[in-house]
Amino acid sequence: MMNKLTDIGFISKTHGFAGEVLCVLDDERELPENLRFLFITLEGRPVPFLIESVRDRNGSLLVKFEDVNDEVAAKKLTGLRLSAEQDLVDEASDGLAWDDLVGYSLEDKSFGPMGTLLSVEEYPEQMVGRCIIREKEVLFPLTDDFVEEIDDGQKRIFLNLPEGLLGIYLDES
């Protein structure tokens, strides 16, 4: 008996010529590393597709499915909804979401204390944090490249933001 399926996102577009597709996940979902199948809705029914490889691309996933070996086959999947087994998705999503970090203290490696994370906004390619420094609103990317550590116990986020980013907001050269 198959487990219950949950809708997790959609296939946005093809990537390259070897059959890879870009999958956009809803609600910053995380998929378990041992996930073997994704289900694609074809003619109103979920059809299992065996995953050959998955890699992260700016918050979305590049997925290569077995037997989808060229751009033509991949293009037929664009725009279709993705599902996964509910039990597996629930296990992978037990971690913190960005919205759970609102209220945490922020500290940049070069700048030092930045205040409190006031909100998290979803932009097309990444999540963006917002704080106030010296009475000025500052926006900064929340990506693995810039978030060095999240200390859930002390409710602190340690960042290593690009040089000069804060200076743009604070009129520093």
One Martini backbone bead per residue (centre of mass of N, CA, C, O) as a GRO file, in nm:
protein
  173
    1MET     BB    1   0.096   0.036   0.023
    2MET     BB    2   0.059   0.366  -0.029
    3ASN     BB    3   0.136   0.655   0.064
    4LYS     BB    4   0.063   0.958   0.121
    5LEU     BB    5   0.033   1.247  -0.067
    6THR     BB    6   0.220   1.556  -0.134
    7ASP     BB    7   0.234   1.869  -0.226
    8ILE     BB    8   0.557   2.048  -0.334
    9GLY     BB    9   0.528   2.147  -0.650
   10PHE     BB   10   0.720   2.232  -0.952
   11ILE     BB   11   0.801   2.240  -1.292
   12SER     BB   12   0.963   2.496  -1.453
   13LYS     BB   13   1.229   2.379  -1.616
   14THR     BB   14   1.480   2.332  -1.808
   15HIS     BB   15   1.827   2.180  -1.796
   16GLY     BB   16   1.974   2.154  -2.051
   17PHE     BB   17   2.033   1.827  -2.246
   18ALA     BB   18   1.993   1.569  -2.016
   19GLY     BB   19   1.695   1.612  -1.848
   20GLU     BB   20   1.689   1.838  -1.666
   21VAL     BB   21   1.510   1.990  -1.386
   22LEU     BB   22   1.335   2.261  -1.243
   23CYS     BB   23   1.244   2.269  -0.898
   24VAL     BB   24   0.972   2.412  -0.722
   25LEU     BB   25   0.919   2.472  -0.389
   26ASP     BB   26   0.709   2.485  -0.139
   27ASP     BB   27   0.768   2.639   0.157
   28GLU     BB   28   1.068   2.560   0.198
   29ARG     BB   29   1.119   2.280   0.141
   30GLU     BB   30   1.238   1.958   0.239
   31LEU     BB   31   1.424   1.688   0.130
   32PRO     BB   32   1.516   1.386   0.152
   33GLU     BB   33   1.808   1.221   0.072
   34ASN     BB   34   1.647   0.925   0.033
   35LEU     BB   35   1.490   1.002  -0.207
   36ARG     BB   36   1.359   0.817  -0.495
   37PHE     BB   37   1.074   0.962  -0.541
   38LEU     BB   38   0.865   1.133  -0.768
   39PHE     BB   39   0.551   1.284  -0.834
   40ILE     BB   40   0.373   1.316  -1.139
   41THR     BB   41   0.113   1.486  -1.286
   42LEU     BB   42  -0.077   1.274  -1.505
   43GLU     BB   43  -0.385   1.296  -1.596
   44GLY     BB   44  -0.454   1.327  -1.268
   45ARG     BB   45  -0.201   1.136  -1.195
   46PRO     BB   46   0.030   0.980  -1.005
   47VAL     BB   47   0.373   0.946  -1.116
   48PRO     BB   48   0.651   0.767  -1.085
   49PHE     BB   49   0.990   0.900  -1.043
   50LEU     BB   50   1.310   0.827  -1.074
   51ILE     BB   51   1.592   0.931  -0.904
   52GLU     BB   52   1.922   1.013  -0.995
   53SER     BB   53   1.937   1.337  -0.927
   54VAL     BB   54   2.032   1.603  -0.685
   55ARG     BB   55   2.043   1.971  -0.686
   56ASP     BB   56   2.121   2.276  -0.584
   57ARG     BB   57   1.947   2.600  -0.693
   58ASN     BB   58   1.871   2.867  -0.536
   59GLY     BB   59   1.634   2.689  -0.369
   60SER     BB   60   1.628   2.487  -0.581
   61LEU     BB   61   1.591   2.198  -0.803
   62LEU     BB   62   1.797   1.968  -0.964
   63VAL     BB   63   1.653   1.713  -1.172
   64LYS     BB   64   1.712   1.363  -1.243
   65PHE     BB   65   1.544   1.138  -1.435
   66GLU     BB   66   1.463   0.846  -1.521
   67ASP     BB   67   1.416   0.840  -1.872
   68VAL     BB   68   1.519   1.149  -1.880
   69ASN     BB   69   1.754   1.232  -2.154
   70ASP     BB   70   1.619   1.506  -2.263
   71GLU     BB   71   1.481   1.804  -2.351
   72VAL     BB   72   1.216   1.696  -2.468
   73ALA     BB   73   1.125   1.524  -2.224
   74ALA     BB   74   1.146   1.755  -2.013
   75LYS     BB   75   0.943   1.959  -2.142
   76LYS     BB   76   0.683   1.778  -2.080
   77LEU     BB   77   0.712   1.854  -1.752
   78THR     BB   78   0.646   2.135  -1.761
   79GLY     BB   79   0.418   2.259  -1.509
   80LEU     BB   80   0.416   2.024  -1.325
   81ARG     BB   81   0.327   1.852  -1.054
   82LEU     BB   82   0.449   1.771  -0.725
   83SER     BB   83   0.512   1.471  -0.533
   84ALA     BB   84   0.516   1.316  -0.202
   85GLU     BB   85   0.568   1.143   0.064
   86GLN     BB   86   0.453   1.250   0.359
   87ASP     BB   87   0.646   1.112   0.564
   88LEU     BB   88   0.914   1.215   0.432
   89VAL     BB   89   0.856   1.521   0.444
   90ASP     BB   90   0.815   1.546   0.750
   91GLU     BB   91   1.101   1.459   0.834
   92ALA     BB   92   1.254   1.695   0.671
   93SER     BB   93   1.068   1.944   0.817
   94ASP     BB   94   1.169   1.964   1.129
   95GLY     BB   95   1.301   2.211   1.089
   96LEU     BB   96   1.374   2.528   1.035
   97ALA     BB   97   1.233   2.818   0.940
   98TRP     BB   98   1.279   3.137   0.862
   99ASP     BB   99   1.029   3.248   1.026
  100ASP     BB  100   1.143   3.126   1.304
  101LEU     BB  101   1.383   3.368   1.318
  102VAL     BB  102   1.222   3.577   1.416
  103GLY     BB  103   1.406   3.767   1.672
  104TYR     BB  104   1.681   3.725   1.612
  105SER     BB  105   2.006   3.774   1.642
  106LEU     BB  106   2.251   3.971   1.470
  107GLU     BB  107   2.581   3.873   1.318
  108ASP     BB  108   2.858   4.009   1.173
  109LYS     BB  109   3.184   3.946   1.115
  110SER     BB  110   3.259   4.257   1.051
  111PHE     BB  111   3.035   4.448   1.192
  112GLY     BB  112   2.850   4.290   1.387
  113PRO     BB  113   2.597   4.396   1.540
  114MET     BB  114   2.245   4.425   1.385
  115GLY     BB  115   2.024   4.306   1.558
  116THR     BB  116   1.699   4.223   1.448
  117LEU     BB  117   1.495   4.000   1.306
  118LEU     BB  118   1.195   4.113   1.154
  119SER     BB  119   1.208   3.970   0.862
  120VAL     BB  120   1.092   3.756   0.586
  121GLU     BB  121   1.156   3.746   0.238
  122GLU     BB  122   1.035   3.651  -0.083
  123TYR     BB  123   1.233   3.604  -0.351
  124PRO     BB  124   1.295   3.466  -0.649
  125GLU     BB  125   1.607   3.342  -0.545
  126GLN     BB  126   1.550   3.437  -0.234
  127MET     BB  127   1.601   3.505   0.088
  128VAL     BB  128   1.514   3.797   0.297
  129GLY     BB  129   1.637   4.005   0.532
  130ARG     BB  130   1.528   4.223   0.814
  131CYS     BB  131   1.661   4.533   0.946
  132ILE     BB  132   1.780   4.771   1.197
  133ILE     BB  133   2.026   5.033   1.132
  134ARG     BB  134   2.045   5.333   1.233
  135GLU     BB  135   1.737   5.380   1.132
  136LYS     BB  136   1.782   5.158   0.898
  137GLU     BB  137   1.693   4.973   0.641
  138VAL     BB  138   1.793   4.622   0.602
  139LEU     BB  139   1.897   4.409   0.340
  140PHE     BB  140   1.952   4.042   0.325
  141PRO     BB  141   2.081   3.747   0.249
  142LEU     BB  142   1.947   3.402   0.292
  143THR     BB  143   2.221   3.204   0.267
  144ASP     BB  144   2.465   2.969   0.280
  145ASP     BB  145   2.692   3.179   0.206
  146PHE     BB  146   2.607   3.387   0.472
  147VAL     BB  147   2.522   3.161   0.671
  148GLU     BB  148   2.708   3.022   0.930
  149GLU     BB  149   2.503   3.039   1.191
  150ILE     BB  150   2.261   2.874   1.412
  151ASP     BB  151   2.151   2.964   1.742
  152ASP     BB  152   1.883   2.842   1.901
  153GLY     BB  153   1.942   2.880   2.205
  154GLN     BB  154   2.032   3.207   2.162
  155LYS     BB  155   1.902   3.342   1.919
  156ARG     BB  156   2.131   3.327   1.670
  157ILE     BB  157   2.286   3.496   1.383
  158PHE     BB  158   2.556   3.416   1.169
  159LEU     BB  159   2.736   3.631   0.951
  160ASN     BB  160   2.881   3.671   0.596
  161LEU     BB  161   2.882   3.939   0.435
  162PRO     BB  162   2.930   4.128   0.187
  163GLU     BB  163   3.136   4.353   0.105
  164GLY     BB  164   2.952   4.665   0.146
  165LEU     BB  165   2.648   4.617   0.196
  166LEU     BB  166   2.596   4.791   0.452
  167GLY     BB  167   2.714   5.059   0.337
  168ILE     BB  168   2.483   5.123   0.145
  169TYR     BB  169   2.272   5.176   0.379
  170LEU     BB  170   2.494   5.361   0.567
  171ASP     BB  171   2.676   5.554   0.396
  172GLU     BB  172   2.938   5.385   0.329
  173SER     BB  173   3.284   5.349   0.189
   0.00000   0.00000   0.00000
